[in-house]
Amino acid sequence: MSLVTVKDLSYVYSPGTPYAKTAIHDVNLSFDKGEIIGVIGHTGSGKSTLIQHLNGLIRPTSGQVLLDGRDIWAEPKKIRQVRFRVGLVFQYPEYQLFAETAYKDIAFGPVNMGLPEDEVDRRVRRTAQMVGVTDEMLEKSPFDLSGGEKRRVAIAGVMAMEPEALILDEPTAGLDPAGRDMILSRVREYREQTGAAVLIVSHSMEDMARIAEKILVMNEGRVFRFGSVEEVYSQPEELAAIGLNVPQVTRIFMGLRQNGLPVPGGVYTVERAKEVLLPLLSKGGGAHA
């Protein structure tokens, strides 16, 4: 049984009014613990609406979200328990910080789970260390931290609940390359240490190629494609038709192959490009020596 299953899910904003808009239509998908799934699609494709259903922030107009096979809305009064198991980090989560110290902000979720004080402290310090928040930073007001540090505190606050599924909406938005790499590496580390499922909404096709194992493509409120990185990215014409492009390095390698150079397909990251090109360049250098 999958950890989370979405069945025939649809959602209409402002139903019964002249402003009614169907945001997602008949979405079906499932994912399990340990998977990292990248969610991509142009603005307005339904990505954010979909992920807000997964922990009960939005109630479906029709269809179901199942957690371990059980409808999360079967007992509406217990929806809070679902949110402890399926943690959602909003885009620009640092705007949600409010406590006197970073420590208290990270502790907010575990405290509301009713955990004992020593367990709360363990979780705060463990997740703070995981995302690079120092003991000194924990004692500071979150408003005295830099933008990247605030982002890490906010993400740690959700991780501290140790959800079985961690969902992040554009977690690297607005960060420089070093900050982006740090966040993605910490998310991968969280999956490795906890075995949780991870869903990441992103506009960066290359970032998703680096971290994700599966790609969910949303278009006009529907699932356009859902499969491995190879299955999705190997169809650049289909992606281009809905306004998406495979990573630039992939397009370069496609051009090299079209011109008869002996390079493989399936190159989606700069790191993989280096692995492929360096041996070829080395052989070429030896041929001319």
N, C-alpha and C positions, 0 to 999 in steps of 0.2 A: 504494500500500500504506500502511495506517495505521501510525503509530508503535507503538501498543499496541492489541492486539485481545484481548478476553476471549471465550472460546468455551465455552458450556455449563458454566460454572464453578459447582461446588458445594463446600461445606465443612461437615464434621460435627465438632463438638467432642466429645471423649471417645467415639469410636466403639466399639461393641461392649460398652458398659457401660450400667448403668441411667441414667446421667447424660447419655447421648448427646443432642446437640442440633444440629439442622441450622441453621447460621447464615446461609448463603446458598444459594439454589436456582437452578440453571440460568441463571446470569447471562450475558447476551450484550451486548457493547457494544464500541465502538472509538473512539479519538480520535487526533488527529494533532498535529504540532508547531504551535505558535502559538495553539492553542485554550485558552481559559480556561473550565473547567467547574466549576460549583458542585454539590456533592453534599449533598443535604438528606434528612432523614427523622428520625422520632422516635427516641428512645433504644431500642436493640435492633433497629433496622431492618436492620442488616448493613453499615452504612457503613464502620466501622473494619475489620471483617473483610475487606471487599472491597479496600480500599486497601492492606492489608498483603500481599495476594496480588500486587500489581502490581510489587513489587520483590523478591519471593521471601522475605519474612519468614515467610510461611505457604505451605506446599505444598498444592495443591488435593487434596481427596478425589477429585474427578473433574473433568474439563474441563481447559482450558489457558489460560495467559496467553502471548501471543505478543508479542515485541519485534522489530520489523522483520520480522514473518512467521515468526520462529523461537521455538519453545517455550523459555521461559526455564529450564525444568528438563531440557532435552535433555542437558545436561552439568552435573550437580549440582555438580561441583567448581569450576565457573566462575560460580556464582551470585553471587559477590562482584562480578564485573564488571558484572552487571546492576544491582547497587545503586549503582554509580558513575554509571550512565546514567539510573536512575530513583531520584531522591532523595526520601526520606520524612522529613518533619518531624512528630514526634509532638506530641500535645496537651501543653501545658506543657513544651516542649522544654528550658527552662532547668534543669529538674531533672536533665538529663543532662550538664550542664557538669561538668568534672572537672580540667582542666589548671591549671597554675600561673598562666597569664595568658590573657586573652581572645584574644590573638594565637595562642597555641598551640592553643586550642580550635578556632578557625576553621581553622587549618592542619592539623588532625588528618586530615581526609578527603583533601586533596590530597597530604599526605605519604604516606599509605597507598596512594595511586594510583601511587606511585613517581616523582612529578614532580621535576624538578630544583629546587634551592633558590630560584633566581631566579623560576621560574614559580610556585612555592608563594607566595612573597612578593607577586608581582603579583596573584594571585587573592585572597589574604587582604586586601590593601589595597583592591582594587577592590570586593569584596563588602562590606567594612566600610563603605566610603564610601557604597555603594548603600543600605544599611539604616540609615545614620546613626550608625555607631560611629566615634568620633573616634580619632585617634592616641593621645591620652592614655588613653582607655578601653582600647585594645588592650594597653597595658602593665600594666593593673591585673589583680588577681585577679578572675575572674568573680563570685566571692562577695562582692566589695565593690561590685558594681554594683546599680542599682535593678532591680526586677522587669521593667520594660519594657526596660531596657538588656540584661538577661540574655536576654530573648526575642529581641532583635535579634541578639545574638551567636550564639545557637543556630541561628537561621534562616540567618545568614551562613555558618555552618559547612557547611550542606548546599548552599547556593548556590555556595560556593567550589569544589565538585566539578564545577560547570557541567553539571548533569544535563540530559538532553534532555527529561525530564519531571520537574516539581517537584510533589510532593504534600504538602499541608499539612492536618493534622488539627486543626481548630478553632484556627487560629493567633492569633485575636484574643480567645480566651476569657480572661475576667478583666481585660481591659484597659479603661481609660477611653476615652471617645469619641475623644479626640485620639490616643491610642496605637493604637486600632483603625484610624483613618483612615490613620495613618502606615504601618502594616504593609501594609494593602491597597494603598496607592499604591506602595510599594516592590515588592510582588509584581507589580503591573502593569508597573512599570518593568523588572523582571527579564525578563518576557516580551518586552517591546518591544526590549530590548537583545540578547537571546539567541535569540529565536524559539522558546523552549522551550514545551512544553505545560504547563499548570498545572491541577491539580485541587485544589479547596479544599473541605474538609468544614466545614459551618457550620450553626448553628441559626438564623442571622439571614437571613430571607428578603429583607430590604431590602439587606443587605450584598451578597448574591449577585446581586440585581438590578443593583447598581451596578457590579460588577466582572466578572461572568460573561457569557459569550456563549451558553452552553448550561447547562441544568439537568438533573441526574440525580436523580430522586426514588426513594429506596429505601423499601420497605415489606414487612415480614415476610420479609426476606431475598431479595426479588425486585425487579427493576426495575419500578417502578410507572409512571414516565414518563421519557422522555429526549428532549429537544428544545430549541428556542430558549427564551429567557426568555418571550417572547410566547406561544408554544405551551403552555408549562406553567402560567404564571401566569394565563392567560385562562380557566382552569377552576377557579375558587375552590371550587366545591361539591365537586369531586372531591378536592381537597387537604384540605378540611375533613373529609371522610369518613374520612381516615386520620390526623386529628389535627394537620394543618398549616394555617396561615392565610397568605394573601397579605399583603404589607405593609399596615400601617394606612392609609397614604396611598392605597393602591389601593382599599381598602374605602370610603374617603371619596369618592373620585372615582366609584366605582360608584354610591354613594348620590346624588351630584349628578346623574349621568346619569339615574338612575331618576326623579328629580324634574324632569326636563325641561331641565336646564341644559346649554348647548352646550359641554361639555367632552369631550375625546377619551378613548377607552379607552387602555390600554397605559401608564398612569402608575404606575410602580413605585418611584420614589424621590422624596425631597423636592426634590432638584435639578430633576427633570423637572417636578414640580408647580409650582415657581416659574416655570419657563419658560412653562408653560401659563397660569397664573393672572394673572401680572403684566400681559400685554397685555389680558386681559379686564377686569381692574380698571381699567386705564388708559382703556379705551373707555367703561366705565361712568361713570368720573369725568367724562369729556368730555361725556357725554350729559346730566349734571345741571348742567353749568357754565352 
